[in-house]
Amino acid sequence: MEIYGLKTCDTCRKAIKALPDAQFVDVRAEGVPGDVMKAAHAQFGAALVNTRSTTWRGLSESERADAPEALLAQHPTLMKRPLIAEGSRLYLGWTTDVQAALGV
């Protein structure tokens, strides 16, 4: 299991603490592998982009119009976090539904 997020994100820290056997990948330093990003975009679409972030607010209208995959490649901190990959299944966020699905 991999957790994709930011080491400074409180929500990601909660997920890491609850899933101690998972491998953490800092998207700012390492990015998200292309195949994982493609699968996540196919499953979550535009929900993958955190439109409430300060990074989003700093973008111009033309930048916001880019495809989600292109935006996330340029600005990895825009990704809604955490993105959790367990085998072929993907989970976005750290809601009670995600926690229940992961048995936490």
Rosetta silent file (secondary structure, phi, psi, omega in degrees, C-alpha in Angstrom):
SEQUENCE: MEIYGLKTCDTCRKAIKALPDAQFVDVRAEGVPGDVMKAAHAQFGAALVNTRSTTWRGLSESERADAPEALLAQHPTLMKRPLIAEGSRLYLGWTTDVQAALGV
SCORE:     score description
SCORE:     0.000 S_00000001
   1 L     0.000  136.463  177.292    0.000    0.000    0.000 S_00000001
   2 E  -120.178  142.090  174.198    1.256    3.466   -0.897 S_00000001
   3 E  -114.628  116.838  177.809    0.130    6.811    0.491 S_00000001
   4 E   -99.298  124.280 -178.284    0.775    9.735   -1.856 S_00000001
   5 E  -174.162 -158.552  178.404    0.734   13.099   -0.125 S_00000001
   6 L  -116.078  137.994 -178.200    2.799   15.802    1.530 S_00000001
   7 L   -67.285  -18.560  179.676    4.863   15.201    4.645 S_00000001
   8 L   -93.169   -1.146 -176.991    3.650   18.546    6.025 S_00000001
   9 L   -85.047  123.878 -179.259   -0.061   17.733    5.517 S_00000001
  10 H   -61.338  -39.588 -179.990   -1.922   16.976    8.767 S_00000001
  11 H   -65.288  -40.124  177.439   -4.427   14.713    7.021 S_00000001
  12 H   -64.521  -38.891  178.206   -1.608   12.706    5.440 S_00000001
  13 H   -61.625  -39.280  177.529    0.048   12.363    8.841 S_00000001
  14 H   -62.772  -42.712  179.833   -3.185   10.913   10.248 S_00000001
  15 H   -65.250  -41.457  179.494   -3.324    8.376    7.407 S_00000001
  16 H   -63.140  -42.561 -179.859    0.330    7.421    7.905 S_00000001
  17 H   -64.894  -39.161 -178.517   -0.206    6.931   11.631 S_00000001
  18 H   -77.098  -22.733 -178.522   -3.305    4.773   11.051 S_00000001
  19 L  -122.341   70.585 -172.973   -1.609    2.728    8.302 S_00000001
  20 L   -64.453  -21.264 -179.034    1.902    2.072    9.665 S_00000001
  21 L   -86.303   -6.949 -178.313    2.690   -0.642    7.093 S_00000001
  22 L   -78.489  150.025  176.549    2.018    1.661    4.143 S_00000001
  23 E   -91.946  129.495 -179.782    4.834    3.269    2.190 S_00000001
  24 E   -94.004  134.280  177.376    4.644    7.079    2.112 S_00000001
  25 E  -121.691  117.414  178.219    5.510    8.944   -1.094 S_00000001
  26 E   -79.921  113.231 -175.334    5.995   12.722   -0.846 S_00000001
  27 L   -68.659  -24.556  177.953    4.494   14.085   -4.069 S_00000001
  28 L   -68.909  -39.730 -177.233    6.462   17.324   -3.797 S_00000001
  29 L   -87.734  -40.602 -171.497    9.790   15.458   -3.809 S_00000001
  30 L  -112.483  -19.930 -177.294    9.014   12.322   -5.816 S_00000001
  31 L    76.873  178.164  177.446    5.787   12.979   -7.712 S_00000001
  32 L  -108.429  130.057  178.753    3.105   10.433   -8.490 S_00000001
  33 L   -54.075  144.865 -176.241    3.974    7.691  -10.997 S_00000001
  34 H   -55.632  -41.847 -178.722    2.297    8.218  -14.373 S_00000001
  35 H   -67.405  -36.859  178.127    0.276    5.000  -14.272 S_00000001
  36 H   -68.569  -42.429  179.603   -1.078    5.794  -10.796 S_00000001
  37 H   -63.662  -40.532  179.927   -1.953    9.350  -11.825 S_00000001
  38 H   -64.173  -43.798  178.577   -3.717    8.117  -14.961 S_00000001
  39 H   -65.587  -40.676  179.617   -5.770    5.595  -12.954 S_00000001
  40 H   -65.481  -41.075  179.063   -6.571    8.206  -10.296 S_00000001
  41 H   -66.168  -38.630  178.502   -7.699   10.707  -12.916 S_00000001
  42 H   -64.230  -37.132 -177.225   -9.870    8.050  -14.571 S_00000001
  43 H   -82.518  -42.569 -172.210  -11.492    7.198  -11.229 S_00000001
  44 H  -106.205  -18.104  178.980  -11.771   10.625   -9.569 S_00000001
  45 H    60.111 -137.437 -176.506  -11.644   13.102  -12.479 S_00000001
  46 H   -67.160  -16.771  178.759  -11.553   16.765  -11.505 S_00000001
  47 H   -64.739  -15.434  179.194  -12.065   15.835   -7.816 S_00000001
  48 H   -68.567  -21.752 -178.816   -8.354   14.995   -7.786 S_00000001
  49 E   -94.680  127.001  178.822   -7.570   18.737   -7.815 S_00000001
  50 L   -84.678  100.286 -176.865   -7.906   20.581   -4.515 S_00000001
  51 L   -82.790    2.977  177.030   -9.582   23.833   -5.537 S_00000001
  52 L  -100.830    0.754 -175.261   -9.505   25.134   -1.946 S_00000001
  53 L   -79.911  159.459  177.055   -5.693   25.234   -1.728 S_00000001
  54 H   -67.766  -30.245  176.943   -3.567   28.359   -1.677 S_00000001
  55 H   -62.713  -44.312  179.167   -1.753   27.056   -4.753 S_00000001
  56 H   -60.570  -44.872 -178.717   -5.068   26.968   -6.657 S_00000001
  57 H   -64.297  -24.950  179.361   -5.933   30.505   -5.593 S_00000001
  58 L   -83.969   -7.052 -179.024   -2.567   31.678   -6.907 S_00000001
  59 L   -82.963  150.430  174.851   -3.154   30.294  -10.407 S_00000001
  60 L   -77.552  165.729  179.040   -4.370   32.415  -13.292 S_00000001
  61 H   -59.958  -38.342 -179.426   -7.665   31.606  -15.011 S_00000001
  62 H   -67.347  -36.582  177.489   -5.787   30.190  -18.020 S_00000001
  63 H   -68.355  -38.917  179.253   -3.742   27.890  -15.767 S_00000001
  64 H   -64.186  -24.899 -178.440   -6.890   26.699  -13.987 S_00000001
  65 L   -78.024  -11.384  179.385   -8.355   25.739  -17.364 S_00000001
  66 L   -62.768  160.044  176.946   -5.577   23.173  -17.983 S_00000001
  67 L   -63.732  144.321 -179.015   -6.357   19.457  -17.771 S_00000001
  68 H   -53.260  -40.428 -179.223   -6.125   18.085  -14.201 S_00000001
  69 H   -64.056  -40.397  179.325   -3.242   15.756  -15.086 S_00000001
  70 H   -67.342  -41.644  178.215   -1.209   18.630  -16.551 S_00000001
  71 H   -60.427  -45.257 -177.126   -1.939   20.847  -13.539 S_00000001
  72 H   -70.584  -28.108  176.156   -0.874   18.145  -11.095 S_00000001
  73 H   -68.574  -38.601  179.910    2.310   17.452  -13.038 S_00000001
  74 H   -79.896  -37.312 -175.499    3.280   21.140  -12.765 S_00000001
  75 L  -129.752   81.071 -176.265    1.915   21.726   -9.248 S_00000001
  76 H   -61.464  -21.554 -179.910    1.888   18.463   -7.241 S_00000001
  77 H   -72.999   -7.976  177.430    0.664   20.306   -4.138 S_00000001
  78 H   -76.311  -14.364 -176.286   -2.685   20.818   -5.912 S_00000001
  79 E   -68.962  134.350  172.548   -3.563   17.151   -5.454 S_00000001
  80 L   -65.309  138.388 -170.991   -6.290   16.384   -2.952 S_00000001
  81 L  -126.306  158.404  -13.483   -4.618   14.319   -0.261 S_00000001
  82 L   -80.162  158.331  169.950   -3.931   11.650    0.576 S_00000001
  83 E  -103.676  119.127 -175.524   -4.188    9.431   -2.476 S_00000001
  84 E  -112.637  126.341  178.384   -3.967    5.848   -1.245 S_00000001
  85 E  -110.752  120.503  176.573   -3.176    2.961   -3.583 S_00000001
  86 E  -124.907   99.433 -173.938   -3.927   -0.539   -2.340 S_00000001
  87 L    63.735 -124.021  179.588   -3.257   -2.963   -5.155 S_00000001
  88 L   -95.004   -1.857 -179.761   -5.468   -1.830   -8.034 S_00000001
  89 E   -93.491  142.995  179.386   -7.852    0.103   -5.756 S_00000001
  90 E  -122.814  144.133  177.381   -7.478    3.818   -5.157 S_00000001
  91 E  -130.625  141.695 -179.347   -8.865    5.980   -2.359 S_00000001
  92 E  -121.617  126.863 -179.891   -8.878    9.771   -2.212 S_00000001
  93 L    89.956 -178.228 -179.458   -8.922   11.711    1.034 S_00000001
  94 L  -131.823   53.827  179.715   -9.131   10.478    4.608 S_00000001
  95 L   -82.793  170.659  178.021  -12.877   10.383    5.188 S_00000001
  96 H   -63.254  -32.189  177.198  -14.679    7.898    7.406 S_00000001
  97 H   -63.796  -43.822  179.113  -15.715    6.007    4.236 S_00000001
  98 H   -65.940  -43.337  179.221  -12.076    5.586    3.192 S_00000001
  99 H   -61.064  -41.770  178.970  -11.065    4.565    6.706 S_00000001
 100 H   -65.674  -40.926 -179.413  -13.850    1.963    6.822 S_00000001
 101 H   -64.819  -30.473  179.932  -12.896    0.587    3.404 S_00000001
 102 L   -91.525   -0.749  177.487   -9.300    0.192    4.603 S_00000001
 103 L    74.503   31.118 -179.945  -10.363   -1.407    7.877 S_00000001
 104 L   -97.831    0.000    0.000   -9.075    1.387   10.118 S_00000001
